[in-house]
Amino acid sequence: MAIEISRPGSWDVLKPCRRAVPLPGRGEVLVEVAAAGVNRPDVVQRQGLYTPPPGASDIPGLEIAGEIVVIGAGVTGLELGDTVCALVTGGGYAEYCIAAAPLCLPLPEGMDSVRAAALPETLFTVWSNVFDRGQLKSRERFLVHGGAGGIGTMAIQLAHNWGADVFATAGSAEKCRACRELGASMAINYREEDFVERVNVETGGQGVDLILDIIGGDYLQRNLNCLAVDGRLLQIAVQHGPKAAINVLPVMLKRLTLTGSVLRPRSIADKAVIADALRDKVWPGLAAGSIRPLIHATFPLAQAAQAHRLMEEGAHIGKIVLTVR
Ligand SMILES: NC(=O)c1ccc[n+]([C@@H]2O[C@H](COP(=O)([O-])OP(=O)(O)OC[C@H]3O[C@@H](n4cnc5c(N)ncnc54)[C@H](OP(=O)(O)O)[C@@H]3O)[C@@H](O)[C@H]2O)c1
């Protein structure tokens, strides 16, 4: 069984279907999926607003955990029967999914498939932005918007473990509490408070060194206004839209850097570099329990539509995962 997007639309267009089991090509493996993470980009794809990159499966799902059951030509370092979690370019909402061998990581010691399936999309995204592009340093101030979401809960933990001072925004008192429990020194309920004012008060007017933003639109100017000298803004989504008219003076006066990225269309080689960094720098923390995926809810694969409905209702804290077997 797999879940297909029967047509672009609301959560109820996700339908169980039968598809042939895919065969791995060179450098790929076939994974018998035990669990698959649900991510906001899956929702955007289902709405017809995010076309999968060329060659990607039309079945949604960007991250999986499971057992390797077929190994393609040219694959080294993986064995039949290995349990792995993997970043995939699509096809995760299914009993069987193809993964590129370099993007398969071992299940962290002591971790079950449900929690492991919640790791790849958030970890690859957060690592490549916050630590690679953004060059977060310990003791720097880091602000993450959407701190209680899948990306946010992982960004808070990684940055806190790195020794940064983490600020987060979130949409309720409960979500703000969760952000603080994960390591944020300050959580701002953006529905009640202006985050620019609060950041400037808390930092004595200095601002934060790095911002991870998923909002865009009207947030662009506000982010620039609360960045410190030599600050960096990382744009990874534009929930308030891709366009904004801005006053560029803060960029000049504070020598700011505006950058961003989208993970999915990047090459396997690019993603493999991120996978190596994660294995080295993050896997020990996952095994030790100092970094942990927060699971809000699980749904059987056949109920993927309900999982999307829950995500769109927006009350979740952390990740939603589909269980496949
Ligand atoms: N560029 C990339 O490579 C990449 C990769 C993965 C994901 N993404 C993007 O990253 C975003 C997060 O993904 P996700 O899977 O973590 O989704 P998610 O779990 O739904 O998290 C989004 C969070 O943002 C919060 N939020 C919404 N409006 C907000 C605002 N104005 N200020 C602060 N928080 C706000 C939401 O809760 P409240 O509304 O209650 O605050 C929710 O907790 C999505 O837009 C996704 O498309 C980008």
The ligand as a MOL file (V3000), in Angstrom:
LIG
                    3D

  0  0  0     0  0            999 V3000
M  V30 BEGIN CTAB
M  V30 COUNTS 48 52 0 0 0
M  V30 BEGIN ATOM
M  V30 1 N 13.8500 24.9790 3.0390 0
M  V30 2 C 13.8350 23.7250 3.3930 0
M  V30 3 O 14.7030 22.9410 2.9890 0
M  V30 4 C 12.7490 23.2170 4.2970 0
M  V30 5 C 12.7780 21.8840 4.7350 0
M  V30 6 C 11.7770 21.4540 5.6170 0
M  V30 7 C 10.7680 22.3380 6.0120 0
M  V30 8 N 10.7670 23.6070 5.5170 0 CHG=1
M  V30 9 C 9.7230 24.5650 5.9240 0
M  V30 10 O 9.8710 24.8170 7.2960 0
M  V30 11 C 8.5990 25.1490 7.8570 0
M  V30 12 C 8.3720 24.3170 9.1150 0
M  V30 13 O 8.1900 22.9630 8.7410 0
M  V30 14 P 7.6940 21.9180 9.8230 0
M  V30 15 O 7.6140 20.5990 9.1410 0
M  V30 16 O 8.4950 22.0900 11.0590 0 CHG=-1
M  V30 17 O 6.2030 22.4540 10.0710 0
M  V30 18 P 5.3550 22.5230 11.4110 0
M  V30 19 O 5.6790 21.3490 12.2690 0
M  V30 20 O 3.9450 22.7390 11.0050 0
M  V30 21 O 5.8820 23.8160 12.1610 0
M  V30 22 C 5.5470 25.1320 11.7980 0
M  V30 23 C 5.3840 25.9280 13.0830 0
M  V30 24 O 5.3470 27.3010 12.7940 0
M  V30 25 C 4.4630 27.9230 13.7120 0
M  V30 26 N 4.1080 29.2400 13.1880 0
M  V30 27 C 3.2170 29.5520 12.2110 0
M  V30 28 N 3.1870 30.8940 12.0350 0
M  V30 29 C 4.1030 31.4180 12.8800 0
M  V30 30 C 4.5670 32.7360 13.1590 0
M  V30 31 N 4.0500 33.8180 12.5400 0
M  V30 32 N 5.5520 32.9120 14.0640 0
M  V30 33 C 6.0830 31.8560 14.7020 0
M  V30 34 N 5.6790 30.5780 14.5100 0
M  V30 35 C 4.7020 30.3670 13.6000 0
M  V30 36 C 3.3370 26.9180 13.8280 0
M  V30 37 O 2.5830 26.9620 15.0190 0
M  V30 38 P 1.7680 28.2850 15.5240 0
M  V30 39 O 1.0360 28.7920 14.3140 0
M  V30 40 O 0.8660 27.8510 16.6110 0
M  V30 41 O 2.8290 29.1850 15.9970 0
M  V30 42 C 4.1090 25.5980 13.8460 0
M  V30 43 O 4.4950 25.2340 15.1750 0
M  V30 44 C 7.5620 24.8950 6.7760 0
M  V30 45 O 7.1740 26.1260 6.2050 0
M  V30 46 C 8.3070 24.0380 5.7660 0
M  V30 47 O 7.8030 24.1830 4.4670 0
M  V30 48 C 11.7370 24.0690 4.6800 0
M  V30 END ATOM
M  V30 BEGIN BOND
M  V30 1 1 1 2
M  V30 2 2 2 3
M  V30 3 1 2 4
M  V30 4 1 4 5
M  V30 5 2 4 48
M  V30 6 2 5 6
M  V30 7 1 6 7
M  V30 8 2 7 8
M  V30 9 1 8 9
M  V30 10 1 8 48
M  V30 11 1 9 10
M  V30 12 1 9 46
M  V30 13 1 10 11
M  V30 14 1 11 12
M  V30 15 1 11 44
M  V30 16 1 12 13
M  V30 17 1 13 14
M  V30 18 2 14 15
M  V30 19 1 14 16
M  V30 20 1 14 17
M  V30 21 1 17 18
M  V30 22 2 18 19
M  V30 23 1 18 20
M  V30 24 1 18 21
M  V30 25 1 21 22
M  V30 26 1 22 23
M  V30 27 1 23 24
M  V30 28 1 23 42
M  V30 29 1 24 25
M  V30 30 1 25 26
M  V30 31 1 25 36
M  V30 32 1 26 27
M  V30 33 1 26 35
M  V30 34 2 27 28
M  V30 35 1 28 29
M  V30 36 1 29 30
M  V30 37 2 29 35
M  V30 38 1 30 31
M  V30 39 2 30 32
M  V30 40 1 32 33
M  V30 41 2 33 34
M  V30 42 1 34 35
M  V30 43 1 36 37
M  V30 44 1 36 42
M  V30 45 1 37 38
M  V30 46 2 38 39
M  V30 47 1 38 40
M  V30 48 1 38 41
M  V30 49 1 42 43
M  V30 50 1 44 45
M  V30 51 1 44 46
M  V30 52 1 46 47
M  V30 END BOND
M  V30 END CTAB
M  END
